[in-house]
Amino acid sequence: MGSLKRKMARGRAKRAKKEMKEQLAMFGEIGQNCNVCRKSFNKKLKEHVTTWNVVVREEEKVVRLYCPECWAKANKIIEEIQNDLRIQSERGSEGPDESESQ
C-alpha cells in the first residue's frame, strides 16, 4: 500500500515539474512592449513586473503583455458589454405587453 502512495506522489510531482517547465518556457516568450499601445516593458523594473499583465494561451503557444492602462481599458469595455447584455436580457424577459406600454 505504501509503495502505491509513493508511486502516485512521484507521478504528481513529475507532472507538476513538467507543467512548471512548460510555463517557464512560455514566460521566456514575453515581449518587450504592450501588445496594444506598444509601450516599452522593462523586466528589471519592479513596478513593471508587478503591475503589467501577462496572458498565456498555452494551446496556441502565445504570450501577450499588457500595460496597466490598456488592461484597465479592456476590463472597462468588457464590463460595459456585460452590462449591455444584461440590460438586453432583462428587456427580453419582459412580456410584450409591458414593452408596448412604455
SELO-82070 format. One record per residue: residue in three letters; z, x, y of N, C-alpha, C, O, CB in turn. Coordinates in steps of 0.05 Angstrom, whole numbers, plus 5000, padded with zeros to 4 digits. Glycine has a CB too. Layout:
REM SELO-82070
SITE,ALA,Z,X,Y,Z,X,Y,Z,X,Y,Z,X,Y,Z,X,Y
...
***
This chain:
REM SELO-82070
SITE,MET,5000,5016,4976,5000,5000,5000,5000,5017,5025,4986,5011,5044,5024,4981,5000
SITE,GLY,5016,5039,5024,5017,5056,5048,4991,5070,5054,4984,5074,5077,5039,5077,5043
SITE,SER,4976,5078,5033,4951,5091,5037,4930,5072,5050,4913,5081,5065,4940,5102,5011
SITE,LEU,4931,5047,5044,4913,5027,5056,4919,5025,5086,4900,5024,5102,4916,5000,5042
SITE,LYS,4944,5025,5093,4952,5023,5121,4942,5048,5136,4931,5046,5158,4982,5020,5124
SITE,ARG,4946,5071,5124,4936,5096,5136,4906,5096,5140,4896,5104,5160,4945,5121,5120
SITE,LYS,4892,5087,5119,4863,5086,5119,4854,5068,5142,4835,5074,5156,4852,5076,5092
SITE,MET,4866,5044,5145,4859,5025,5166,4865,5037,5193,4849,5034,5212,4874,4999,5162
SITE,ALA,4887,5051,5196,4895,5063,5222,4875,5085,5229,4867,5087,5252,4923,5074,5220
SITE,ARG,4867,5101,5209,4847,5122,5215,4821,5110,5223,4807,5120,5241,4843,5140,5189
SITE,GLY,4813,5088,5210,4788,5074,5217,4788,5064,5246,4769,5067,5261,4782,5051,5198
SITE,ARG,4811,5052,5254,4814,5042,5281,4813,5065,5301,4799,5063,5322,4841,5026,5284
SITE,ALA,4827,5086,5295,4827,5110,5313,4799,5121,5315,4791,5129,5337,4847,5131,5302
SITE,LYS,4785,5123,5293,4758,5134,5294,4739,5117,5311,4723,5127,5327,4747,5136,5265
SITE,ARG,4741,5090,5308,4724,5072,5324,4732,5074,5354,4714,5074,5371,4728,5043,5315
SITE,ALA,4758,5076,5360,4766,5078,5387,4756,5104,5400,4747,5105,5423,4797,5077,5389
SITE,LYS,4757,5125,5384,4748,5151,5394,4718,5150,5399,4708,5161,5419,4754,5174,5373
SITE,LYS,4703,5137,5382,4674,5135,5385,4667,5118,5410,4650,5126,5426,4661,5122,5360
SITE,GLU,4681,5096,5414,4677,5079,5437,4683,5095,5463,4668,5093,5482,4694,5054,5436
SITE,MET,4705,5110,5463,4712,5125,5486,4691,5146,5492,4684,5151,5516,4740,5139,5482
SITE,LYS,4681,5159,5472,4660,5179,5475,4635,5167,5488,4623,5179,5506,4653,5192,5448
SITE,GLU,4627,5143,5478,4604,5129,5489,4608,5121,5518,4590,5124,5535,4597,5104,5472
SITE,GLN,4632,5112,5525,4638,5104,5552,4638,5128,5571,4628,5126,5593,4665,5089,5553
SITE,LEU,4649,5150,5562,4649,5174,5578,4621,5184,5583,4614,5194,5604,4666,5196,5565
SITE,ALA,4604,5182,5562,4576,5190,5566,4562,5172,5587,4547,5182,5603,4561,5188,5539
SITE,MET,4568,5146,5586,4556,5128,5606,4568,5134,5634,4553,5131,5654,4562,5098,5598
SITE,PHE,4593,5142,5635,4605,5148,5661,4591,5171,5674,4589,5172,5699,4635,5155,5657
SITE,GLY,4580,5189,5659,4565,5212,5670,4539,5203,5683,4526,5218,5697,4559,5232,5648
SITE,GLU,4531,5178,5678,4506,5167,5689,4509,5155,5717,4490,5145,5728,4494,5146,5670
SITE,ILE,4534,5156,5727,4539,5144,5754,4521,5158,5774,4519,5183,5775,4569,5146,5762
SITE,GLY,4509,5143,5791,4492,5154,5812,4508,5165,5835,4532,5167,5834,4473,5132,5822
SITE,GLN,4493,5173,5856,4506,5185,5879,4505,5166,5903,4515,5173,5925,4493,5211,5886
SITE,ASN,4493,5142,5899,4491,5123,5921,4497,5095,5911,4495,5089,5888,4462,5125,5933
SITE,CYS,4504,5078,5931,4508,5050,5925,4481,5039,5917,4460,5045,5929,4520,5034,5950
SITE,ASN,4480,5022,5896,4455,5011,5887,4442,4991,5906,4419,4985,5904,4459,4997,5860
SITE,VAL,4458,4981,5926,4447,4962,5944,4440,4975,5971,4417,4973,5979,4468,4939,5949
SITE,CYS,4459,4987,5984,4455,4997,6012,4448,5027,6012,4442,5038,6034,4479,4992,6029
SITE,ARG,4450,5040,5989,4444,5069,5987,4464,5087,6001,4459,5110,6005,4417,5074,5997
SITE,LYS,4488,5076,6007,4509,5092,6019,4517,5114,5999,4518,5109,5975,4534,5075,6028
SITE,SER,4523,5138,6010,4529,5161,5993,4557,5158,5980,4576,5150,5993,4527,5186,6009
SITE,PHE,4558,5165,5954,4583,5164,5939,4592,5193,5933,4576,5209,5923,4580,5148,5913
SITE,ASN,4617,5199,5939,4628,5226,5934,4649,5224,5913,4670,5213,5917,4639,5238,5961
SITE,LYS,4643,5235,5889,4662,5234,5867,4688,5249,5872,4708,5245,5859,4648,5245,5842
SITE,LYS,4687,5267,5892,4711,5283,5897,4730,5270,5917,4753,5280,5920,4702,5310,5908
SITE,LEU,4722,5249,5930,4739,5235,5949,4755,5213,5934,4743,5196,5922,4723,5223,5972
SITE,LYS,4781,5215,5936,4798,5196,5922,4793,5168,5931,4793,5149,5915,4828,5203,5926
SITE,GLU,4788,5165,5957,4783,5138,5968,4758,5126,5955,4758,5102,5948,4779,5140,5999
SITE,HIS,4737,5141,5952,4713,5131,5939,4718,5124,5910,4710,5102,5901,4690,5151,5941
SITE,VAL,4731,5141,5896,4736,5137,5868,4753,5112,5863,4749,5098,5843,4750,5161,5855
SITE,THR,4772,5106,5881,4790,5084,5877,4779,5057,5889,4789,5036,5881,4817,5090,5889
SITE,THR,4760,5058,5907,4751,5033,5919,4723,5025,5911,4716,5001,5913,4751,5037,5949
SITE,TRP,4706,5042,5902,4679,5035,5894,4680,5022,5866,4698,5027,5851,4660,5060,5894
SITE,ASN,4660,5006,5860,4659,4991,5835,4636,5001,5818,4613,5005,5827,4656,4961,5840
SITE,VAL,4642,5004,5792,4622,5013,5773,4617,4991,5753,4637,4980,5741,4630,5040,5759
SITE,VAL,4592,4983,5748,4585,4963,5728,4569,4977,5707,4548,4989,5712,4570,4939,5741
SITE,VAL,4579,4975,5682,4565,4988,5660,4554,4966,5642,4568,4948,5632,4585,5006,5644
SITE,ARG,4528,4967,5637,4514,4950,5618,4508,4967,5593,4487,4980,5593,4488,4936,5630
SITE,GLU,4525,4965,5574,4523,4983,5550,4497,4977,5535,4483,4996,5526,4546,4980,5532
SITE,GLU,4490,4952,5531,4466,4945,5516,4441,4956,5529,4423,4966,5515,4464,4915,5512
SITE,GLU,4440,4955,5555,4416,4964,5570,4419,4994,5577,4400,5006,5586,4412,4948,5595
SITE,LYS,4443,5005,5572,4448,5033,5579,4443,5038,5609,4430,5057,5616,4431,5052,5562
SITE,VAL,4455,5020,5625,4452,5022,5654,4479,5023,5667,4498,5009,5660,4435,4998,5665
SITE,VAL,4482,5041,5687,4507,5043,5702,4499,5039,5731,4482,5052,5742,4521,5071,5698
SITE,ARG,4513,5019,5744,4508,5013,5772,4533,5018,5788,4555,5013,5779,4498,4983,5775
SITE,LEU,4529,5028,5812,4550,5035,5830,4548,5019,5856,4527,5017,5868,4550,5066,5836
SITE,TYR,4571,5008,5865,4571,4991,5889,4593,4999,5907,4616,5003,5899,4574,4961,5881
SITE,CYS,4587,5001,5933,4607,5007,5953,4624,4982,5958,4616,4960,5951,4594,5017,5980
SITE,PRO,4648,4985,5970,4665,4962,5974,4653,4940,5991,4657,4916,5985,4691,4971,5987
SITE,GLU,4637,4947,6011,4624,4927,6028,4604,4910,6013,4604,4886,6015,4611,4941,6052
SITE,CYS,4587,4923,5997,4567,4909,5982,4580,4892,5960,4571,4870,5954,4546,4928,5969
SITE,TRP,4602,4903,5948,4616,4888,5927,4628,4863,5938,4627,4842,5926,4638,4906,5914
SITE,ALA,4640,4865,5963,4652,4842,5976,4631,4821,5983,4635,4797,5979,4667,4851,6001
SITE,LYS,4608,4830,5993,4586,4811,5999,4577,4797,5974,4572,4772,5975,4563,4826,6012
SITE,ALA,4573,4811,5952,4564,4799,5927,4584,4778,5917,4576,4757,5909,4559,4821,5906
SITE,ASN,4610,4785,5919,4630,4766,5910,4631,4742,5927,4636,4719,5918,4657,4780,5909
SITE,LYS,4627,4745,5953,4626,4722,5972,4603,4704,5965,4606,4679,5965,4624,4732,6001
SITE,ILE,4580,4715,5960,4556,4700,5953,4561,4684,5927,4554,4661,5925,4531,4718,5950
SITE,ILE,4573,4698,5907,4579,4684,5882,4598,4661,5886,4594,4640,5875,4591,4705,5861
SITE,GLU,4618,4666,5902,4638,4644,5908,4624,4621,5922,4630,4598,5915,4660,4655,5926
SITE,GLU,4606,4626,5941,4592,4605,5955,4574,4589,5935,4573,4564,5937,4575,4616,5977
SITE,ILE,4561,4602,5917,4544,4589,5898,4561,4572,5879,4554,4549,5873,4528,4609,5881
SITE,GLN,4584,4582,5870,4602,4567,5853,4612,4542,5867,4613,4520,5856,4625,4584,5844
SITE,ASN,4619,4544,5893,4628,4521,5909,4605,4501,5911,4610,4477,5909,4637,4530,5936
SITE,ASP,4581,4510,5917,4558,4492,5919,4553,4477,5893,4548,4453,5893,4532,4507,5928
SITE,LEU,4555,4491,5871,4551,4479,5845,4573,4458,5839,4568,4437,5828,4550,4500,5823
SITE,ARG,4598,4465,5847,4620,4447,5842,4616,4421,5859,4620,4399,5849,4647,4460,5850
SITE,ILE,4607,4424,5884,4602,4401,5901,4580,4384,5889,4582,4360,5889,4595,4410,5930
SITE,GLN,4558,4397,5881,4536,4382,5868,4545,4367,5843,4538,4344,5839,4512,4401,5861
SITE,SER,4562,4380,5828,4572,4368,5803,4589,4344,5810,4587,4323,5797,4588,4388,5787
SITE,GLU,4606,4346,5831,4623,4324,5839,4606,4301,5849,4612,4277,5843,4643,4333,5860
SITE,ARG,4585,4307,5864,4568,4286,5875,4552,4273,5852,4548,4248,5853,4548,4297,5895
SITE,GLY,4545,4288,5832,4530,4278,5809,4547,4260,5792,4537,4242,5778,4519,4300,5793
SITE,SER,4573,4264,5793,4591,4248,5776,4598,4221,5789,4609,4204,5777,4616,4263,5769
SITE,GLU,4591,4219,5815,4596,4193,5829,4576,4173,5818,4554,4179,5810,4593,4196,5860
SITE,GLY,4584,4148,5818,4566,4127,5809,4545,4122,5830,4549,4130,5853,4581,4101,5803
SITE,PRO,4522,4110,5823,4500,4106,5842,4509,4086,5864,4498,4088,5886,4476,4094,5827
SITE,ASP,4528,4069,5859,4537,4050,5879,4552,4065,5901,4549,4058,5925,4555,4029,5867
SITE,GLU,4567,4085,5894,4583,4100,5913,4566,4116,5932,4571,4118,5956,4603,4118,5899
SITE,SER,4545,4129,5921,4528,4146,5937,4510,4130,5956,4504,4139,5978,4510,4163,5920
SITE,GLU,4503,4105,5949,4487,4089,5966,4503,4078,5990,4491,4074,6011,4475,4065,5951
SITE,SER,4528,4074,5987,4545,4063,6008,4551,4084,6030,4561,4076,6051,4570,4051,5997
SITE,GLN,4546,4109,6025,4553,4130,6044,4531,4135,6063,4533,4152,6081,4560,4156,6031
***
